[in-house]
């Protein structure tokens, strides 16, 4: 299997779970494997580089001398399948990314080396150790105060991506119970130089950009000032891209900053609302939402709309304090909300989170046959025991909730309302399609809900099969 060519070959692989298609069902909701593009830029020029991206095509064998994988938790079993294939042929495999970083001992059962943390600072050492036959089992990366990354090799990304992924900052000072960002990227905001970001935007071929920052404007006065400088730099550069990013409920606090964001190309912003109930916001550790007040959500959305920007609101079902009544009430709250589109997820304890630690301490996992069961941890299925509902009952109520939120009537009504309120056709179109794409995640071909089987139940245990080629 080892390459016979004069140049050594590194194969980068972006694996995707084969259990459910999730966000990969839509081209518009697939994200470029940015980390692999960055590592490819750091790879010595005398290597041949190949990237296999399962967002667009299933894995097929490719000659390689070294294999590098990255994976979120739900994709980890697929990564281990691919790793097994190459290791059986004597080809070393390196794995990084958030799951391997938070579960390194598990990953080392399936790969030869694990990079714990942000891999770019140690990648030159990894390739050097590989060349010398001294690949270490584990590479630990300290969180650096500044983000120093090269421009990613975008020529390696599949041309089918609608939006380019660009990162302007890393880290988050909050510690929401269900979020693993602070465990992986640290609890301090770390900024990339603005001139580097502008240069990267100039080289992006797509007209749409997803700023993958966890919060594009941050929480401190320093981070808000820096966001304003970034937006101004984009405006001055003459770059005309439509962009979307993530922010917290404080996005609307500074009208001038929102105006700058709109002028720089912002068309949609995702805001993690999570719940309309204070008790559940306490569960989430969402202190900012509590401080803002759940009765003020719509006023926040209106302030954002005034600048022609639409809002995607994220809500979670499955809190410990949820009951059939609260779930039904949340659907009514969502349908009355002035947000434009809605991302719905089931509360899921990921490794490295406070939620995971709490669930493990109380032995509440329904599915703990790891690593196989990690593929269930994709935010669409209840994976822990609920204090008030059985899994079957929760699934039944969840199905009704999704039907109420993702009805065609609701999507169409919000599309026209967004058009009227924002006075931007492109914003209304992007939000309408976004809402429809979320529906397809649950109702589309290969997704969670089927017309002939209203809620798609999976077997209680699933063994990870050998890779089928």
Secondary structure, 3 states (H helix, E strand, C coil): CCCCCCCCEEEEEECCCCCCCHHHHCHHHCCCCHHHHHHHHHCCCCCEEEEEECCCCCCCCCCCCEEEEECCHHHHHHHHHHHHHHHCCCCEEEEECHHHHHCHHHHCCCCCEEEECCCHHHHHHHHHHHHCCCCCCEEECCCCCCCCCCCCCHHHCCCCCCEEEECCEECCCCCCCCCCHHHHHCCCCEECCHHHHHHHHHCCCCCEEEECCCCCCCCCHHHHHHHHHHHHHHHHHCCCCEEEEEECHHHHCCHHHHHHHHHCCEEEEEEEEECCCHHHHHHHCCHHHHHHCHHHHHHHHHHHHCCCCEEEEEEEECCCCCCHHHHHHHHHHHHHCCCCEEEEEECCCCCCCHHHHHHHHCCCECCCCCCHHHHHCCCCCCCECCCCCCHHHHHHHHHHHHHHHCCHHHHHHHHHHHHHHHCCHHHHHHHHHHHHHHHHHHHCCCCCCECCECCCCCCCCCCCCCCCC
